[in-house]
């Protein structure tokens, strides 16, 4: 089992107050979402479902963890986001055309792709 999470992102619903107290007690930092913006987590969960879990068959917890880890890496390093001006959260440089042809790099067994310029 890996290290414990560093953050607990939650909304301001009092139903989660006990979780926050427990998280703080074991060294997990609590991050509250902005008031009146409960949709952030729901959007992320929806993206995971629509872009990943609706297209794969998961046999067990180990397989689910592997798929979610691969999707998270794709989401952070390759998936473009309109709010980031079509960049990924982990920014990447824009390659000039003389860097080579555009090649597709498959992620999640070819479910998604990242496109880069590579010299021939």
Buried (B, 14 or more C-beta within 10 A) or exposed (E): EEEEEEEBEBBEEEEBEEEBEEBEEEEBEBEEBEEEEEEEEEEEEEEBEEBBBEEBEBEEEEEEEEBBEBBEBBBEBBBEEEEEEEEBEEEEEEEEEEEEEEEEEEBBEEBBBBEBBEEE
